[in-house]
Amino acid sequence: MEGKSIRVTVRAKKDAANVKMVLVTQSMSLNDLVEKANNSLKLPMGHKLYFQNGSVLDDLRLLRDNDTLVADTGGEDMGMDSYQVVRNRVAIMGPGGVGKSAVTIRFCQN
């Protein structure tokens, strides 16, 4: 996160509709981000931030633009069992000039 501000999405684990965008600046500490996320989501203090795969955010340098973070107290298991990661593999085959690249780009963007 060197040289610029980034924006991340934060959401409450217990309330899927409680989602906010937060700007993370260079001058912020991890505690500042946690406090800003908790205030934005109107959560009581004591929540930690986790990546969607369940790993705890413990270093702001790990953040990338448009990351999604989950705010939770950590009382429950926040491991991989808490989130399902969907991964698709697709093979596009066919003769040249029929739009394979266009279909692939559209599939990946939607």
C-alpha positions as CSV (number, residue, x, y, z in Angstrom):
1,M,0.0,0.0,0.0
2,E,2.8,2.3,-0.7
3,G,2.3,5.7,-2.3
4,K,-1.5,5.9,-2.5
5,S,-4.8,5.5,-0.8
6,I,-6.9,2.4,-1.5
7,R,-10.5,1.6,-1.0
8,V,-11.8,-1.6,0.5
9,T,-15.2,-3.0,1.2
10,V,-16.0,-3.9,4.8
11,R,-19.0,-5.9,5.8
12,A,-20.4,-7.3,9.0
13,K,-20.3,-11.1,9.2
14,K,-23.7,-11.4,10.9
15,D,-25.5,-9.0,8.6
16,A,-24.9,-9.4,4.8
17,A,-26.7,-6.2,4.0
18,N,-24.4,-4.1,6.3
19,V,-21.7,-3.2,3.7
20,K,-19.6,0.0,3.4
21,M,-16.7,1.3,1.4
22,V,-13.8,2.6,3.4
23,L,-10.8,4.6,2.2
24,V,-7.5,3.5,3.6
25,T,-4.8,6.1,3.6
26,Q,-1.0,5.8,4.1
27,S,-1.2,7.5,7.5
28,M,-3.7,5.0,8.9
29,S,-2.7,2.4,11.4
30,L,-4.4,-1.0,11.6
31,N,-6.2,0.2,14.8
32,D,-7.4,3.2,12.8
33,L,-8.8,1.0,10.1
34,V,-10.6,-1.3,12.5
35,E,-12.1,1.7,14.3
36,K,-13.2,3.3,11.0
37,A,-14.7,0.0,9.8
38,N,-16.6,-0.6,13.1
39,N,-17.9,3.0,13.1
40,S,-19.0,2.8,9.4
41,L,-20.8,-0.5,10.1
42,K,-22.2,0.8,13.4
43,L,-20.7,-2.2,15.2
44,P,-19.4,-2.2,18.8
45,M,-15.7,-2.1,19.3
46,G,-14.0,-5.4,19.7
47,H,-14.5,-6.6,16.1
48,K,-11.5,-7.6,14.1
49,L,-11.1,-7.5,10.3
50,Y,-10.7,-10.7,8.3
51,F,-10.1,-11.4,4.7
52,Q,-12.8,-13.4,2.9
53,N,-10.8,-16.6,3.2
54,G,-10.9,-16.3,7.0
55,S,-7.4,-15.1,7.7
56,V,-7.1,-12.2,10.1
57,L,-5.9,-8.8,8.8
58,D,-2.8,-8.1,10.8
59,D,-0.8,-5.9,8.4
60,L,-2.1,-3.1,6.3
61,R,0.6,-3.8,3.6
62,L,-1.4,-6.9,2.7
63,L,-4.4,-4.8,1.5
64,R,-5.0,-4.3,-2.2
65,D,-7.4,-2.0,-3.9
66,N,-11.0,-3.3,-3.9
67,D,-10.3,-6.0,-1.2
68,T,-13.3,-7.2,0.8
69,L,-12.9,-7.4,4.6
70,V,-15.3,-9.0,7.1
71,A,-15.8,-7.5,10.6
72,D,-16.4,-10.1,13.3
73,T,-15.6,-10.5,17.0
74,G,-13.6,-13.7,16.2
75,G,-15.6,-15.7,18.8
76,E,-16.6,-18.2,16.2
77,D,-14.3,-20.1,13.9
78,M,-13.2,-17.8,11.1
79,G,-11.2,-20.4,9.2
80,M,-11.8,-21.6,5.7
81,D,-15.0,-23.5,6.8
82,S,-16.7,-20.1,7.3
83,Y,-16.4,-19.1,3.7
84,Q,-16.7,-21.0,0.4
85,V,-14.2,-20.1,-2.3
86,V,-15.6,-20.7,-5.7
87,R,-13.1,-21.4,-8.4
88,N,-14.0,-22.2,-12.0
89,R,-11.8,-23.5,-14.8
90,V,-12.9,-23.0,-18.4
91,A,-11.3,-24.2,-21.6
92,I,-12.4,-22.3,-24.7
93,M,-11.6,-24.1,-28.0
94,G,-12.4,-23.4,-31.6
95,P,-11.1,-22.0,-34.9
96,G,-9.7,-18.5,-35.1
97,G,-11.8,-15.4,-35.5
98,V,-15.0,-16.7,-33.9
99,G,-14.9,-14.6,-30.7
100,K,-13.3,-16.9,-28.1
101,S,-11.5,-14.0,-26.5
102,A,-14.6,-11.9,-26.4
103,V,-16.6,-14.7,-24.7
104,T,-13.8,-15.3,-22.2
105,I,-13.5,-11.6,-21.3
106,R,-17.2,-11.3,-20.9
107,F,-17.4,-14.4,-18.7
108,C,-14.6,-13.1,-16.4
109,Q,-16.0,-9.6,-16.1
110,N,-19.6,-10.7,-15.3
